[in-house]
Amino acid sequence: MATIFTKIINGEIPCYKIAEDENNFAFLDINPLRAGHTLVVPKKEIDYVFDIDNDRLAGLMLFSKKVAAAIKEVIPCNRIGVAILGLEVPHAHIHLIPMDSMEDVNFKNAKLKLSPDEFKEIAAKISRKVIL
């Protein structure tokens, strides 16, 4: 059975898309720690990030780097934090989280509540800045 991320990639479930290339897909987390919190996933459904073959993993990281640069350009922050947890969905994914302190990437923090219009505006702004 396809994961929720595969269904998002295939357009079966809507998302706030940031960018995609032939192997990777980026979209806003709908339960963000901070505005601009983005998930980056390989299009190929692989459960564990370290099971991804070297070339695809390198491509995923380089794609993530481009998305992170775009987020940083749009969302005021000191850095873009990177987290790879991988237990909540059996599809490898990278969290890119704007941060000013370590507390900003604490997954126990309350999630932001944004309206669909706020998500759309953030996604559009970041998407325009991604250079693939």
Backbone as a printed PyTorch tensor [residue, N CA C, xyz], in Angstrom:
tensor([[[  0.8420,  -1.1920,   0.0000],
         [  0.0000,   0.0000,   0.0000],
         [  0.8820,   1.2490,   0.0000]],

        [[  0.5090,   2.2050,  -0.8010],
         [  1.2970,   3.4290,  -0.9290],
         [  1.2340,   4.2550,   0.3550]],

        [[  2.3500,   4.8990,   0.6550],
         [  2.3860,   5.7810,   1.8240],
         [  1.6600,   7.0840,   1.5130]],

        [[  1.3870,   7.8400,   2.5590],
         [  0.7500,   9.1480,   2.3860],
         [  1.6250,  10.0500,   1.5110]],

        [[  2.9500,   9.9180,   1.6130],
         [  3.8300,  10.7570,   0.7960],
         [  3.7410,  10.3650,  -0.6750]],

        [[  3.6490,   9.0760,  -0.9700],
         [  3.4800,   8.6360,  -2.3550],
         [  2.1610,   9.1580,  -2.9080]],

        [[  1.1200,   9.1350,  -2.0910],
         [ -0.1750,   9.6620,  -2.5270],
         [ -0.1010,  11.1650,  -2.7830]],

        [[  0.6860,  11.8810,  -1.9830],
         [  0.8970,  13.3190,  -2.2150],
         [  1.6430,  13.5280,  -3.5260]],

        [[  2.7180,  12.7930,  -3.7210],
         [  3.5140,  12.9120,  -4.9550],
         [  2.6550,  12.6280,  -6.1820]],

        [[  1.7840,  11.6170,  -6.0870],
         [  0.9290,  11.2260,  -7.2150],
         [ -0.2930,  12.1250,  -7.3870]],

        [[ -0.4600,  13.1160,  -6.5100],
         [ -1.5790,  14.0370,  -6.6200],
         [ -2.8980,  13.4950,  -6.0830]],

        [[ -2.8450,  12.3720,  -5.3780],
         [ -4.0560,  11.7820,  -4.8050],
         [ -4.4860,  12.5220,  -3.5400]],

        [[ -3.5390,  13.1420,  -2.8730],
         [ -3.7870,  13.9530,  -1.6850],
         [ -3.1860,  15.3260,  -1.9660]],

        [[ -3.9370,  16.3990,  -1.7200],
         [ -3.3920,  17.7360,  -1.9950],
         [ -2.2590,  18.0950,  -1.0370]],

        [[ -1.4150,  19.0000,  -1.4920],
         [ -0.3230,  19.4930,  -0.6580],
         [  0.0060,  20.9160,  -1.0670]],

        [[  0.8870,  21.5230,  -0.2980],
         [  1.4120,  22.8490,  -0.6180],
         [  2.8140,  22.6260,  -1.1680]],

        [[  2.8460,  22.3580,  -2.4560],
         [  4.0830,  21.9660,  -3.1410],
         [  5.0660,  23.1270,  -3.2070]],

        [[  6.3310,  22.7890,  -2.9750],
         [  7.4210,  23.7540,  -3.0770],
         [  8.1890,  23.5400,  -4.3740]],

        [[  8.6070,  22.2950,  -4.6170],
         [  9.4200,  22.0040,  -5.8040],
         [  9.4550,  20.5050,  -6.0460]],

        [[  9.8350,  20.1510,  -7.2750],
         [ 10.0880,  18.7480,  -7.5770],
         [ 11.0620,  18.6600,  -8.7440]],

        [[ 11.7670,  17.5470,  -8.7830],
         [ 12.5710,  17.2000,  -9.9410],
         [ 12.2350,  15.7530, -10.2770]],

        [[ 13.0050,  15.1200, -11.1130],
         [ 12.6410,  13.7600, -11.5440],
         [ 12.6670,  12.7430, -10.4040]],

        [[ 13.4470,  13.0000,  -9.3450],
         [ 13.5930,  12.0240,  -8.2640],
         [ 13.0890,  12.4690,  -6.9050]],

        [[ 12.8060,  13.7610,  -6.7280],
         [ 12.5260,  14.3020,  -5.3930],
         [ 11.3350,  15.2470,  -5.4150]],

        [[ 10.7400,  15.4380,  -4.2310],
         [  9.5400,  16.2510,  -4.1010],
         [  9.5950,  16.9690,  -2.7660]],

        [[  9.2500,  18.2550,  -2.7460],
         [  9.2490,  19.0460,  -1.5120],
         [  7.8980,  19.7250,  -1.3500]],

        [[  7.3860,  19.7090,  -0.1080],
         [  6.0990,  20.3160,   0.1890],
         [  6.0730,  20.7530,   1.6500]],

        [[  5.2120,  21.7190,   1.9500],
         [  5.1130,  22.2130,   3.3190],
         [  4.5410,  21.1360,   4.2350]],

        [[  5.0970,  21.0540,   5.4350],
         [  4.5510,  20.1960,   6.4780],
         [  3.2500,  20.8500,   6.9470]],

        [[  2.1530,  20.0890,   7.0060],
         [  0.8790,  20.6840,   7.4150],
         [  0.7490,  20.8060,   8.9330]],

        [[  1.7310,  20.2860,   9.6460],
         [  1.8080,  20.4630,  11.1020],
         [  3.1770,  21.0600,  11.4360]],

        [[  3.4100,  22.2840,  10.9870],
         [  4.7610,  22.8460,  11.0660],
         [  5.1810,  23.2940,  12.4630]],

        [[  6.4730,  23.1520,  12.7040],
         [  7.0540,  23.7290,  13.9120],
         [  7.2320,  25.2310,  13.7490]],

        [[  7.5640,  25.6340,  12.5420],
         [  7.7070,  27.0550,  12.1890],
         [  7.1660,  27.2530,  10.7840]],

        [[  6.7940,  28.4840,  10.4650],
         [  6.3700,  28.7900,   9.1040],
         [  7.5120,  28.4380,   8.1530]],

        [[  7.1920,  27.7610,   7.0780],
         [  8.2010,  27.3480,   6.1110],
         [  8.7320,  25.9430,   6.3260]],

        [[  8.3260,  25.2870,   7.4100],
         [  8.7490,  23.9030,   7.6910],
         [  8.3550,  23.0450,   6.4900]],

        [[  9.3450,  22.4520,   5.8580],
         [  9.1570,  21.7290,   4.6020],
         [  9.6390,  20.2950,   4.7320]],

        [[  8.9430,  19.4030,   4.0460],
         [  9.3630,  18.0060,   3.9520],
         [  9.9120,  17.7610,   2.5560]],

        [[ 11.0340,  17.0600,   2.4900],
         [ 11.6300,  16.6830,   1.2200],
         [ 11.6800,  15.1620,   1.1970]],

        [[ 11.1300,  14.5760,   0.1330],
         [ 11.0460,  13.1200,   0.0400],
         [ 11.5500,  12.6550,  -1.3200]],

        [[ 12.1150,  11.4520,  -1.3540],
         [ 12.4070,  10.8690,  -2.6620],
         [ 11.0930,  10.3970,  -3.2800]],

        [[ 10.9670,  10.4820,  -4.5870],
         [  9.7470,  10.0050,  -5.2300],
         [  9.6420,   8.4870,  -5.1350]],

        [[ 10.7670,   7.8240,  -5.1420],
         [ 10.7650,   6.3750,  -4.9750],
         [ 10.5180,   6.0730,  -3.4990]],

        [[  9.5270,   5.2580,  -3.2310],
         [  9.1380,   4.9500,  -1.8610],
         [ 10.1520,   3.9960,  -1.2250]],

        [[ 10.9570,   4.5530,  -0.3310],
         [ 11.9500,   3.7960,   0.4230],
         [ 11.7600,   4.1730,   1.8820]],

        [[ 11.6260,   3.1860,   2.7400],
         [ 11.2940,   3.4170,   4.1410],
         [ 12.4010,   4.1430,   4.9030]],

        [[ 13.6110,   3.6820,   4.7670],
         [ 14.7220,   4.1450,   5.6180],
         [ 15.7310,   4.9170,   4.7880]],

        [[ 16.0340,   6.1260,   5.2110],
         [ 16.8880,   7.0190,   4.4230],
         [ 18.2340,   6.3820,   4.0740]],

        [[ 18.7810,   5.5800,   4.9700],
         [ 20.0860,   4.9880,   4.6870],
         [ 20.0080,   3.7220,   3.8440]],

        [[ 18.7940,   3.3870,   3.3910],
         [ 18.6220,   2.3300,   2.3910],
         [ 18.5840,   2.9020,   0.9790]],

        [[ 18.5620,   4.2180,   0.8600],
         [ 18.5750,   4.8670,  -0.4530],
         [ 19.9620,   4.6820,  -1.0600]],

        [[ 20.0040,   4.3190,  -2.3490],
         [ 21.3140,   4.1400,  -2.9860],
         [ 22.0680,   5.4650,  -2.9930]],

        [[ 23.3690,   5.3730,  -3.0580],
         [ 24.2360,   6.5490,  -2.8880],
         [ 23.9240,   7.6920,  -3.8400]],

        [[ 23.7040,   7.3890,  -5.1070],
         [ 23.4390,   8.4610,  -6.0690],
         [ 22.1260,   9.1800,  -5.7640]],

        [[ 21.0900,   8.4270,  -5.4300],
         [ 19.7990,   9.0420,  -5.1040],
         [ 19.8690,   9.8240,  -3.7920]],

        [[ 20.6150,   9.2900,  -2.8210],
         [ 20.7570,   9.9920,  -1.5460],
         [ 21.5060,  11.3110,  -1.7430]],

        [[ 22.5610,  11.2760,  -2.5480],
         [ 23.2960,  12.5160,  -2.8440],
         [ 22.3700,  13.5110,  -3.5460]],

        [[ 21.5720,  13.0270,  -4.4870],
         [ 20.6290,  13.8930,  -5.1950],
         [ 19.5800,  14.4710,  -4.2590]],

        [[ 19.1030,  13.6610,  -3.3210],
         [ 18.1200,  14.1210,  -2.3400],
         [ 18.7050,  15.2380,  -1.4810]],

        [[ 19.9440,  15.0660,  -1.0660],
         [ 20.5800,  16.0890,  -0.2370],
         [ 20.8430,  17.3780,  -1.0230]],

        [[ 21.2640,  17.2550,  -2.2630],
         [ 21.5000,  18.4540,  -3.0790],
         [ 20.1890,  19.1730,  -3.3840]],

        [[ 19.1350,  18.4130,  -3.6430],
         [ 17.8060,  18.9970,  -3.8330],
         [ 17.3750,  19.7200,  -2.5590]],

        [[ 17.5700,  19.0810,  -1.4140],
         [ 17.2270,  19.6800,  -0.1170],
         [ 17.9910,  20.9760,   0.1100]],

        [[ 19.2450,  20.9970,  -0.2960],
         [ 20.0680,  22.1970,  -0.1330],
         [ 19.4710,  23.3700,  -0.9090]],

        [[ 18.9890,  23.1120,  -2.1230],
         [ 18.3820,  24.1700,  -2.9360],
         [ 17.0800,  24.6640,  -2.3110]],

        [[ 16.2890,  23.7330,  -1.8040],
         [ 15.0310,  24.1110,  -1.1560],
         [ 15.3230,  24.9100,   0.1230]],

        [[ 16.3100,  24.4530,   0.8950],
         [ 16.6810,  25.1590,   2.1280],
         [ 17.1200,  26.5880,   1.8310]],

        [[ 17.8730,  26.7770,   0.7640],
         [ 18.3030,  28.1340,   0.3920],
         [ 17.1000,  29.0220,   0.0920]],

        [[ 16.1200,  28.4670,  -0.5730],
         [ 14.9100,  29.2320,  -0.8920],
         [ 14.1220,  29.5650,   0.3750]],

        [[ 14.0030,  28.6010,   1.2850],
         [ 13.2930,  28.8550,   2.5390],
         [ 13.9780,  29.9880,   3.2930]],

        [[ 15.3060,  29.9230,   3.3850],
         [ 16.0600,  30.9300,   4.1380],
         [ 15.9020,  32.3220,   3.5280]],

        [[ 15.7400,  32.3640,   2.2280],
         [ 15.5580,  33.6540,   1.5500],
         [ 14.1880,  34.2700,   1.8640]],

        [[ 13.2070,  33.4260,   2.1360],
         [ 11.8310,  33.8910,   2.3310],
         [ 11.4480,  34.0320,   3.8050]],

        [[ 11.8900,  33.1130,   4.6390],
         [ 11.4950,  33.0790,   6.0470],
         [ 12.6360,  33.6270,   6.9030]],

        [[ 12.4240,  34.6970,   7.6420],
         [ 13.4970,  35.2280,   8.4880],
         [ 13.9200,  34.1850,   9.5340]],

        [[ 15.2040,  33.8430,   9.5230],
         [ 15.7440,  32.8690,  10.4750],
         [ 17.2690,  32.9080,  10.3970]],

        [[ 17.9120,  32.3080,  11.3840],
         [ 19.3780,  32.2190,  11.3700],
         [ 19.8800,  31.1000,  10.4760]],

        [[ 19.1610,  29.9630,  10.5290],
         [ 19.5610,  28.7900,   9.7600],
         [ 18.3390,  27.9680,   9.4060]],

        [[ 18.5850,  26.9870,   8.5460],
         [ 17.5770,  25.9770,   8.2710],
         [ 18.0600,  24.6900,   8.9380]],

        [[ 17.2990,  24.2470,   9.9280],
         [ 17.6230,  22.9950,  10.6080],
         [ 17.2160,  21.8130,   9.7480]],

        [[ 17.9500,  20.7260,   9.9070],
         [ 17.6850,  19.5050,   9.1540],
         [ 17.4510,  18.3810,  10.1490]],

        [[ 16.3380,  17.6730,   9.9730],
         [ 16.0450,  16.5320,  10.8410],
         [ 15.5860,  15.3660,   9.9780]],

        [[ 16.1550,  14.2120,  10.2500],
         [ 15.7270,  12.9750,   9.6100],
         [ 15.3540,  12.0360,  10.7390]],

        [[ 14.0520,  11.7930,  10.8780],
         [ 13.5700,  10.9570,  11.9720],
         [ 13.1060,   9.6100,  11.4320]],

        [[ 12.1000,   9.6370,  10.6000],
         [ 11.7310,   8.4540,   9.8540],
         [ 10.8990,   7.3990,  10.5340]],

        [[ 10.2460,   7.7030,  11.6290],
         [  9.4030,   6.6900,  12.2600],
         [  7.9190,   6.9040,  11.9930]],

        [[  7.5100,   8.1390,  11.7590],
         [  6.0950,   8.4330,  11.6480],
         [  5.4720,   8.0320,  10.3080]],

        [[  6.2310,   8.0190,   9.2360],
         [  5.7580,   7.5900,   7.9160],
         [  6.8370,   6.6850,   7.3310]],

        [[  6.4770,   5.5010,   6.8380],
         [  7.4830,   4.5880,   6.2960],
         [  7.9290,   4.9740,   4.8800]],

        [[  8.3540,   6.2120,   4.7400],
         [  8.8460,   6.7650,   3.4730],
         [  9.9000,   7.7900,   3.8780]],

        [[ 11.1300,   7.5640,   3.4910],
         [ 12.2300,   8.4490,   3.8890],
         [ 11.8510,   9.9060,   3.6380]],

        [[ 12.1810,  10.7700,   4.5960],
         [ 11.8910,  12.1920,   4.4270],
         [ 12.8160,  13.0290,   5.3000]],

        [[ 13.0470,  14.2320,   4.8130],
         [ 13.9100,  15.1970,   5.4820],
         [ 13.0530,  16.3920,   5.8760]],

        [[ 13.1470,  16.7920,   7.1330],
         [ 12.4890,  18.0100,   7.6050],
         [ 13.4730,  19.1670,   7.4410]],

        [[ 13.0490,  20.2370,   6.8060],
         [ 13.8080,  21.4850,   6.7200],
         [ 13.0290,  22.5100,   7.5280]],

        [[ 13.6370,  22.9990,   8.6070],
         [ 12.9110,  23.8390,   9.5560],
         [ 13.6600,  25.1470,   9.8020]],

        [[ 13.0350,  26.2860,   9.4740],
         [ 13.6750,  27.5660,   9.8080],
         [ 13.8940,  27.6330,  11.3190]],

        [[ 15.0810,  28.0720,  11.7280],
         [ 15.3630,  28.1010,  13.1620],
         [ 16.2110,  29.2930,  13.5590]],

        [[ 15.9580,  29.7450,  14.7780],
         [ 16.7770,  30.7660,  15.4100],
         [ 17.4470,  30.2190,  16.6570]],

        [[ 16.9110,  29.1010,  17.1750],
         [ 17.5050,  28.4400,  18.3340],
         [ 17.2200,  26.9480,  18.2400]],

        [[ 17.8830,  26.1810,  19.0750],
         [ 17.6750,  24.7330,  19.0870],
         [ 16.2310,  24.3750,  19.4320]],

        [[ 15.5950,  25.2080,  20.2150],
         [ 14.2030,  24.9380,  20.6000],
         [ 13.2540,  24.9260,  19.4100]],

        [[ 13.6330,  25.5970,  18.3300],
         [ 12.7690,  25.6630,  17.1560],
         [ 12.6170,  24.3290,  16.4490]],

        [[ 13.5060,  23.3870,  16.7170],
         [ 13.4210,  22.0730,  16.0770],
         [ 13.0410,  20.9790,  17.0760]],

        [[ 12.4300,  21.3820,  18.1630],
         [ 11.9640,  20.4280,  19.1640],
         [ 10.5710,  19.9490,  18.7410]],

        [[ 10.4670,  18.6830,  18.3790],
         [  9.2050,  18.1550,  17.8660],
         [  8.1350,  18.0130,  18.9510]],

        [[  8.4840,  18.2770,  20.1970],
         [  7.4930,  18.2960,  21.2780],
         [  6.8010,  19.6580,  21.3670]],

        [[  7.3330,  20.6590,  20.6740],
         [  6.7130,  21.9840,  20.6710],
         [  5.3280,  21.9300,  20.0340]],

        [[  4.4780,  22.8540,  20.4280],
         [  3.1690,  22.9820,  19.7890],
         [  3.3590,  23.3130,  18.3100]],

        [[  2.5190,  22.7350,  17.4890],
         [  2.5850,  22.9890,  16.0490],
         [  1.8350,  24.2800,  15.7340]],

        [[  2.2980,  24.9710,  14.7010],
         [  1.6240,  26.1960,  14.2650],
         [  0.2840,  25.8470,  13.6370]],

        [[ -0.6440,  26.7290,  13.7900],
         [ -1.9430,  26.6040,  13.1320],
         [ -2.0100,  27.6900,  12.0660]],

        [[ -1.9040,  27.2880,  10.8190],
         [ -1.9480,  28.2340,   9.7070],
         [ -3.1890,  27.9720,   8.8720]],

        [[ -3.7090,  29.0100,   8.2780],
         [ -4.8690,  28.8700,   7.3960],
         [ -4.4090,  28.3560,   6.0340]],

        [[ -5.3240,  27.7970,   5.2530],
         [ -4.9490,  27.3940,   3.8940],
         [ -4.3350,  28.5380,   3.0890]],

        [[ -4.8560,  29.7340,   3.2600],
         [ -4.2950,  30.8790,   2.5280],
         [ -2.8670,  31.1800,   2.9730]],

        [[ -2.5940,  31.0510,   4.2720],
         [ -1.2260,  31.2740,   4.7550],
         [ -0.2840,  30.2160,   4.1870]],

        [[ -0.7130,  28.9540,   4.1840],
         [  0.1120,  27.8880,   3.5930],
         [  0.3770,  28.1780,   2.1160]],

        [[ -0.6650,  28.5540,   1.3810],
         [ -0.5160,  28.8320,  -0.0530],
         [  0.4690,  29.9680,  -0.2900]],

        [[  0.3590,  31.0250,   0.5100],
         [  1.2510,  32.1750,   0.3460],
         [  2.7040,  31.7940,   0.6350]],

        [[  2.9290,  31.0600,   1.7170],
         [  4.2930,  30.6340,   2.0670],
         [  4.8530,  29.7340,   0.9850]],

        [[  4.0600,  28.7490,   0.5330],
         [  4.5310,  27.8190,  -0.5000],
         [  4.8780,  28.5680,  -1.7830]],

        [[  4.0320,  29.5000,  -2.1740],
         [  4.2790,  30.2500,  -3.4110],
         [  5.5620,  31.0670,  -3.3130]],

        [[  5.7640,  31.7310,  -2.1770],
         [  6.9670,  32.5480,  -2.0050],
         [  8.2290,  31.6970,  -2.0560]],

        [[  8.2140,  30.5690,  -1.3590],
         [  9.4020,  29.6930,  -1.3460],
         [  9.6100,  29.0990,  -2.7290]],

        [[  8.5320,  28.6150,  -3.3290],
         [  8.6250,  27.9680,  -4.6430],
         [  9.2640,  28.8820,  -5.6980]],

        [[  8.9060,  30.1570,  -5.6500],
         [  9.4730,  31.1160,  -6.6220],
         [ 10.9820,  31.2790,  -6.4610]],

        [[ 11.5040,  30.9910,  -5.2800],
         [ 12.9310,  31.1840,  -5.0100],
         [ 13.7750,  29.9280,  -5.2490]],

        [[ 13.1280,  28.7710,  -5.4180],
         [ 13.8900,  27.5300,  -5.6360],
         [ 14.5160,  27.5560,  -7.0140]],

        [[ 15.8110,  27.3420,  -7.0660],
         [ 16.5410,  27.2740,  -8.3280],
         [ 17.0400,  25.8450,  -8.4960]],

        [[ 16.4010,  25.1030,  -9.3990],
         [ 16.7860,  23.6980,  -9.6220],
         [ 17.7540,  23.5560, -10.7770]]])
